[in-house]
Structure formats: structure tokens, C-alpha cells
Amino acid sequence: MSIKKFVARLSLAAAACLTAQTPPTAYTITESGGAPGATTTIYRSGAKALMVYNTPAQGGAPASRTFSLYDLA
């Protein structure tokens, strides 16, 4: 195999690896929070991310939901 063909194949393989490494720009993640029953959900679409914190009622405290919108651009 000639050097030119080898370099061409190597560059094609490298390009394929680079495009495969691009992270998604739209996704949803839900995880357990610090308090029992609390959850955090992150919604992402492009450069915008919305975080929703849900805390269930505990003792005399009512349930709460907090929204935070982030512009990542």
C-alpha cells in the first residue's frame, strides 16, 4: 500500500471518529435528589437547558417545584 493511500484511509478513519464523538444536543436526564423522594430533571434542546427540581411534602412543609432555565450559548 502506498503512503498516499495509507494517509487517505487514516484521515477517513479519523474523520469518522470525530463525527461519532459529537454529543447529542437534545436529551432528558432524571436523577434522585438529596431529600427522600426528591428528583431533578434536566431537559436540553440545543443551547437551552431547563432544570426542574421536585421536592415532595415532608412534615409540615408543602411539596415544591423549582424551574431554572439556562442559555448555554
C-alpha positions as CSV (number, residue, x, y, z in Angstrom):
1,M,0.0,0.0,0.0
2,S,1.3,3.4,-0.9
3,I,1.8,6.2,1.6
4,K,-0.9,8.3,-0.1
5,K,-3.5,5.6,0.2
6,F,-2.5,4.9,3.8
7,V,-2.8,8.6,4.7
8,A,-6.1,8.9,2.9
9,R,-7.5,5.9,4.8
10,L,-6.2,7.2,8.1
11,S,-7.8,10.6,7.5
12,L,-11.1,8.9,6.7
13,A,-10.9,6.8,9.8
14,A,-10.1,9.9,11.9
15,A,-13.0,11.9,10.4
16,A,-15.4,9.0,11.2
17,C,-14.2,9.0,14.8
18,L,-14.5,12.8,15.2
19,T,-18.1,12.8,14.0
20,A,-19.0,9.9,16.3
21,Q,-17.7,11.9,19.3
22,T,-20.3,14.8,18.8
23,P,-22.5,14.9,21.9
24,P,-26.3,15.0,21.4
25,T,-27.9,18.4,21.7
26,A,-31.4,17.2,22.8
27,Y,-31.8,14.9,25.8
28,T,-33.6,14.4,29.2
29,I,-31.9,13.3,32.4
30,T,-33.7,12.4,35.6
31,E,-31.9,11.7,38.9
32,S,-32.8,11.3,42.6
33,G,-32.3,14.4,44.7
34,G,-30.8,14.9,48.1
35,A,-34.1,14.6,50.1
36,P,-36.1,11.3,50.1
37,G,-38.4,11.3,47.1
38,A,-36.8,14.5,45.5
39,T,-35.9,14.5,41.9
40,T,-34.0,16.7,39.4
41,T,-34.9,16.5,35.7
42,I,-32.8,18.2,33.1
43,Y,-34.3,18.9,29.6
44,R,-31.8,20.0,26.9
45,S,-32.6,21.2,23.5
46,G,-29.7,22.9,21.6
47,A,-28.3,25.8,23.6
48,K,-31.2,25.8,26.1
49,A,-31.4,23.7,29.3
50,L,-34.3,23.5,31.7
51,M,-33.8,22.1,35.2
52,V,-36.8,21.1,37.3
53,Y,-36.4,20.3,41.0
54,N,-39.2,18.4,42.6
55,T,-39.4,18.0,46.4
56,P,-42.3,16.1,48.0
57,A,-44.2,17.3,51.1
58,Q,-42.3,16.5,54.3
59,G,-43.6,17.1,57.8
60,G,-45.3,20.5,57.7
61,A,-43.5,21.7,54.5
62,P,-45.5,21.5,51.3
63,A,-44.3,20.0,48.1
64,S,-42.3,22.3,45.9
65,R,-41.2,22.5,42.2
66,T,-38.5,24.9,41.0
67,F,-37.7,25.7,37.4
68,S,-34.3,27.1,36.2
69,L,-33.8,28.0,32.5
70,Y,-30.2,28.3,31.2
71,D,-29.0,29.6,27.9
72,L,-25.7,27.8,27.2
73,A,-24.7,29.8,24.2
